[in-house]
Amino acid sequence: MNVTSNKYSLLVFLLFGFTIVFQNIKQPPEAILTYDVLGYYLYLPGVFIYDQVEFTDKTTISELNETYRLTNSLYQFTVAPNGSSLIRYPIGLAILYLPFFLLAHFIAFWYEFPMDGFSPAYHFTMLACGIFYSLLGIYYVGKILLRFFPDWKTALILFFLVFATNYIYKATFKGIAPHNILFAVYALIIWYTILWHETFRMKHALMIGFFCGVAILSRPSEIVCLLIPLFWNVKNRESFIEKLRLFRKHYLHLLGVALIMFLVAIPQLVYWKVTTGKFLFYSYNNPAEGFEFLWPYTLKVLFSFRKGWLIYTPAMIFGIIGFYYLYRYNRPIFFPLFLFFIFNLWFVSAWSNWWYAESYGQRALVQSYAVMAIPFGYFFHGIFRMRKKWITGIVLAICVLFLILNIFQIWQIRHKILDASRMTREYYFAIFGRTTVTNEKKDLLLVDRSSTATEFFTNMDDYERKLIFHQDNEVPETGIENHYSREPVHTGSFSFRMDSNMIYSPGHDLTFKNITNREYAWLKISVYIYPTSEISENDALLVVTFGNKDGYYNYRTIHLSDPLVQAQPGQWNRISIDYMTPEVRSGKDKFSAYVWYWGKDDLYVDDLRIEVFEKKTN
């Protein structure tokens, strides 16, 4: 971005830099090393401060969480088959955080801040980290666009790409989140891909390998980044054959790319080996979420009012249309970018949790804007080449409207008018263009789900009630008849006897479809338990959970020994759980409720009941 020859694009870059720096000075975020970011960041304090890579003992992180309020629950960890607790998230972003972490460590030492990885020194240095990668990403996207367009057109493209999309929200308010940083990584992948195809220098190949390796090591689905250098300049069968010849000629460069990618991956492989005993381990093993490759949620990702990409970032429709003009005017780079777009959209859509938690619009697509900048630019290039200037005027007017809408909706989400996770079509139009919102309108949102371990169902009068299961033990199950007892019983003729050889009571599996056909339902699960000895030494739990072939999730329990139960031995004690159905991965996921016994002396259970409460319709 030469000051004299590219003054307009440089001006947009400076405007972007001023915006994010000014906003973060004006209203510094209270906490940035939290939730998902915490999972990516934990490697650094774990290795450099606490000498802890295996987190089975969570005393340290629990104390830090209590001090700095980092997360509601320690979901950032997963348990390996060998019982080891390790960080769920991959190590790639920690590599990019490392220089800023080390700087923070020096500042903390010099100015006597707590050297704990989370004190103000680390907070503000990591804030600077986000700003740095934001500026780096836009700088290189600008350099890339200048390869294809003149300065004034690059400035216009860059301006709308930044300020008319949800990128500005991520870059300004969520700077060290993976999407903003990966935006910069993608810009560098494209930049060095261009340079390698122009110069065929080893150093450019190695840079491609490094940044592709970091991207994949940050989020494995970013493996789609390899499509860009592999298919660059491929436009037909002949050019594909020529590309193969080029790779054969520069095979040492390919080996260099592979070697750098392997070297980047070594810290992750070593971490998995130390914690799990295996060099390769799938750490993101969450039964509630996963890939549905054959049944992606593409239409929802694009058009849902909950998080639809083109609903909350409509300006990117120009990027999609721009592929037509890219094919028309620069076919050699059409195929790598279009293949990337298709496969990336597929991967993003195939994630069962396709709304990706709290965000403004589709956060999982933000990093792809560095790639989409080129077809986005070719859309404007094609429009400006039209002889009908009125079409150009209409397009620019629409872009301005999209920009105003984007900035206003960012203001709305910052003021909690537009919700970050519970949007519906009805609520969207109810608050469209509004600066205030009433509680009545908030009733149009999706249900507010608790993130705490205990849920309480209070507004029962608004729901219709039905009993869907009652286990009265009157028909003994085959093979365990000796565990059915005529005394004591709560109701009927039999109760079920538990001991150290029978620690799980007979349960009943219900699919989500069996329970409700609504968005959600409340469940009340209750059971009567008769302990024969001291409860503190012979405790029992009422367990409720959903599960599928990958395991169990949304696990809730209540202990017989819980002070709220006030259970007594030698009598029947009722314990119960209020439970909201989760956002299930599939309607076939099964709900289970049963008693889990931790003692040795005889204990009896009876009358396990499951009641469903569905919201009344007007």
C-alpha positions, 0 to 999 in steps of 0.5 A, spaced: 500 500 500 504 505 497 502 512 500 503 515 493 500 510 488 495 507 493 492 513 497 485 511 497 486 504 499 491 506 504 485 511 507 480 505 508 486 501 511 487 507 516 480 508 517 479 501 519 485 501 524 482 507 527 475 504 528 478 498 532 483 502 536 478 507 538 473 503 540 477 498 544 480 505 547 473 508 548 470 501 551 475 496 553 472 489 553 472 487 561 474 480 559 477 477 553 481 470 555 474 467 556 470 461 554 472 458 547 478 463 547 480 460 554 480 453 551 485 456 545 489 460 550 490 455 556 496 451 553 500 458 554 499 459 561 499 451 562 506 450 559 510 456 561 507 458 568 504 452 571 508 446 568 501 443 567 499 440 560 494 435 563 488 437 567 486 432 571 487 436 577 483 442 576 485 446 582 489 451 579 484 453 573 478 453 578 482 458 582 483 462 576 476 461 574 474 464 581 478 470 581 477 472 573 470 469 571 473 465 565 467 461 564 461 458 566 463 451 566 470 447 564 467 445 557 474 447 555 477 440 557 475 433 555 477 426 558 481 421 554 480 413 555 486 413 559 482 418 564 487 424 563 483 430 562 486 435 557 484 441 553 479 440 548 481 445 543 487 444 538 494 448 539 494 452 533 492 459 535 496 458 541 502 458 536 500 465 534 498 468 541 505 466 543 509 472 542 504 476 545 503 472 551 511 472 552 511 480 552 505 480 557 509 475 561 515 480 561 510 486 562 507 482 568 514 481 571 517 488 570 511 492 573 509 487 578 503 484 576 501 477 578 504 472 573 498 468 572 497 468 565 490 472 566 492 479 570 491 486 566 498 485 563 496 479 559 489 482 558 491 488 555 497 485 551 492 479 548 487 485 546 493 488 542 494 481 539 487 481 536 488 488 534 495 486 530 492 480 527 486 485 525 490 490 521 495 484 518 489 481 515 486 487 512 493 490 510 494 483 506 487 483 503 488 490 500 495 488 497 491 482 494 486 486 491 491 491 488 494 485 484 487 485 480 484 492 481 486 499 481 487 503 487 480 507 487 476 500 486 480 496 491 478 502 496 471 501 495 471 493 495 475 494 502 471 499 505 464 495 503 468 488 505 470 491 512 464 495 514 458 492 510 459 485 513 460 482 520 467 482 519 468 489 523 464 486 529 469 480 530 475 484 528 473 490 533 470 486 539 472 479 538 479 480 536 483 474 538 477 469 537 479 464 531 475 467 526 478 474 526 485 471 526 484 466 521 482 471 516 489 474 517 492 467 516 487 466 509 490 473 507 497 470 508 496 464 504 493 467 498 498 472 498 504 467 498 500 463 493 500 469 488 508 470 490 510 463 489 506 462 482 510 468 480 517 467 483 517 459 484 521 461 490 522 456 496 521 461 501 514 462 499 513 455 499 515 454 506 510 460 508 504 457 504 506 451 508 507 454 515 500 458 514 496 452 512 499 448 517 497 453 523 490 454 520 489 446 520 492 446 527 487 452 529 481 448 526 481 442 523 476 443 518 480 449 515 484 443 511 480 446 505 485 452 505 489 447 501 485 447 495 487 454 494 495 453 492 493 446 489 488 449 484 491 456 483 491 457 476 487 451 474 482 453 469 481 446 465 484 439 463 490 442 460 492 447 465 491 441 471 496 437 467 500 443 467 500 444 474 502 437 475 508 438 471 509 444 475 509 440 482 513 435 479 518 440 477 518 443 484 517 437 488 522 439 493 518 445 494 512 440 495 516 436 500 518 443 504 511 445 504 509 438 507 515 438 512 513 445 515 506 443 516 509 437 520 513 441 524 508 446 526 504 440 528 509 437 532 507 441 539 500 438 538 502 431 537 507 431 543 501 434 547 496 428 545 502 423 546 503 426 553 496 426 555 493 420 552 499 416 550 497 417 543 500 421 537 493 422 534 487 423 538 480 426 537 479 431 542 473 435 540 469 429 542 462 432 544 456 427 543 452 433 543 455 436 537 458 433 531 459 433 523 453 431 519 457 430 512 451 427 508 445 432 511 448 439 512 444 445 514 446 449 508 439 453 508 439 454 515 446 457 515 444 461 509 437 464 510 435 462 518 433 468 522 437 465 527 444 466 524 443 466 517 449 468 513 445 472 508 440 475 513 445 478 517 450 479 512 446 480 506 452 484 502 456 477 501 450 476 496 455 480 492 461 475 493 457 469 491 454 473 485 462 475 484 464 468 482 460 469 475 464 475 474 471 472 476 469 466 472 468 471 466 474 475 467 479 471 471 478 464 470 485 461 472 483 463 479 476 461 479 476 454 480 481 454 487 476 460 490 470 457 488 472 450 490 474 453 497 467 456 497 463 450 496 467 445 501 468 451 506 460 452 506 459 444 506 463 444 512 460 449 516 453 447 514 455 440 516 456 442 524 450 439 527 451 446 532 450 450 525 448 456 529 455 456 533 453 459 539 453 467 541 455 471 535 452 476 530 450 472 524 455 466 522 461 467 525 464 461 522 464 464 515 468 470 517 475 467 516 473 466 509 472 473 507 479 474 506 478 469 500 471 471 498 474 478 497 476 477 490 470 474 487 467 480 492 471 485 488 470 482 481 462 483 482 464 490 483 469 490 477 463 487 473 458 492 475 463 498 473 464 495 466 457 495 464 454 501 460 448 502 464 450 507 469 443 506 473 445 499 474 451 501 478 448 507 481 442 502 484 448 497 486 452 502 490 445 505 493 444 497 496 451 497 498 450 503 502 443 501 505 447 494 507 452 498 510 447 502 514 443 496 516 450 492 518 452 498 523 445 499 526 445 491 527 452 491 531 449 497 535 443 493 536 447 487 539 451 491 543 445 494 546 442 487 547 436 488 542 438 484 537 440 477 541 446 473 540 443 466 540 436 466 540 433 470 534 427 468 530 423 471 524 418 474 528 423 477 533 427 480 528 421 484 524 419 486 531 425 489 533 427 491 526 430 498 526 428 499 533 432 502 539 428 499 544 425 493 546 419 491 551 419 484 555 413 482 551 417 482 544 422 478 548 417 473 548 418 472 541 425 469 542 427 462 542 427 459 549 432 462 554 436 455 556 440 455 562 448 454 562 448 452 570 448 445 572 441 446 576 435 448 572 428 450 575 421 450 572 417 455 575 412 458 570 408 451 570 401 454 569 403 456 562 404 449 560 400 443 558 402 437 562 402 429 561 405 423 564 409 419 559 412 414 563 411 411 570 415 405 572 411 402 578 415 395 578 409 391 577 412 387 571 419 384 573 424 384 568 427 378 566 433 376 569 433 380 575 427 378 578 430 377 585 431 384 585 424 385 585 421 386 593 414 386 596 417 389 602 418 395 602 413 398 597 411 405 595 405 403 591 403 397 588 406 390 590 413 391 588 419 395 589 426 394 586 432 392 590 439 395 589 445 393 592 453 393 590 451 388 585 445 392 582 448 399 582 443 401 576 436 401 576 431 399 570 431 405 566 427 407 560 429 410 553 425 415 550 427 419 543 426 426 543 421 425 538 417 421 543 417 426 548 415 432 544 415 435 537 416 442 539 422 446 540 423 444 547 419 441 553 420 441 560 421 435 564 419 433 571 423 426 573 421 424 580 423 417 584 421 414 591 428 412 594 428 407 601 435 407 604 436 402 609 442 405 612 446 411 613 445 415 607 452 419 607 455 412 606 450 409 601 448 415 597 444 414 590 443 419 585 437 420 580 440 421 573 437 424 567 441 425 560 440 425 553 445 420 548 447 417 542 452 413 539 457 418 541 456 418 548 451 422 553 450 429 554 446 434 558 447 430 564 444 432 570 444 429 577 441 430 584 444 426 590 439 423 595 444 426 600 443 433 597 441 438 603 435 440 599 432 433 599 432 432 607 432 424 606 432 420 612 433 412 612 428 407 614 422 411 610 420 413 603 424 419 600 422 423 594 427 426 589 426 430 583 429 434 577 427 439 573 430 438 566 429 442 559 430 438 553 437 440 550 438 442 543 438 435 540 443 433 535 438 428 532 430 427 534 432 420 535 437 421 540 435 418 547 433 420 553 434 416 559 432 417 567 435 412 572 437 411 579 445 410 580 447 407 587 453 408 590 453 404 596 453 397 599 447 396 603 440 394 600 436 400 597 429 400 594 426 405 589 419 405 586 415 410 582 420 413 577 415 418 573 417 422 567 412 428 566 412 432 560 410 440 560 409 443 553 408 451 552 400 452 551 399 455 544 394 461 543 
